[in-house]
Amino acid sequence: MALMITDDCINCGACEPECPTNAIFEAGDGEGNKGFSDEFFYIVPETCVECVGHHDEPQCASVCPVDACVPTE
């Protein structure tokens, strides 16, 4: 499973440096990740490990000021 960033994201950037697998990207990063947001930060689901093996809880969710980092359904 992976986390996702909802459209509640305020583009503060707090989540990106906290990701141990570098799964979080800024909107319109030009990395060719099709199907992801061009309006707010996003998580590449194939890379996200929910911080398992790195931290006790997902770090992006713990630092997000608007609770925009949530588990995918």
N, C-alpha and C positions, 0 to 999 in steps of 0.2 A: 504494500500500500504506500501511498505518498500523500503529501500535503499539497494544498493548492492555495493560491492567493485570490481572494474574492475581489469584486469590483469596489469593495469598501476601502481598498488600499489608497493611502494618501501620498504614495511615492516618497516616503521619508528616507528610504534606503537603509533603515536600521537592520533589516533582515539579511541583506546580501552578505556582509562580512561575517555573519555568524554561522553560515552554512558550511559544515565540514566537508561536504562533497561538491561544493561549487555548483549546486543545482539551481540557484536563484539568479535570475538575470533581470536587468533593467529593461523597461519597455523600449522596443525599437533598437535593440542592441546590435543588429546587423549580423548576428551569428547564424542566421539561416534557420532558426527554429520556427518552422511553419506551424500555424495553428495556435500560437500563443499570443498573449496580449500585446498590442502596440500602444496601450494606454497606461498600464501600470506594471509593476514588477510581477514576475511569474516564476513558477517552479517547474523545472523539467521533470516530469514524473518518473521517467526511466532512471534518473540519477538520484532522486530523493530516497533516502533510507530512513526518514523520520528520526535521524540522529541516533538510531540504534547502533550500539558499538562505539559511540562517540560521547554521548551525553545521556542523562536520565530522562530528558524530555526534549521535544523539538525546540531548538534554539530560536528559530524564526518566530514561532508562536509565542515564545516567552518574552521576546523583545518588541513585538508588534504593538504599537500604542492604540490601535483600533480593532484588534482581534480579527484581522483579515487573513491570517494563516490558519487554515482549518483542514481537517482530514478530507480526502476525496470520498465521495459516496460510493 
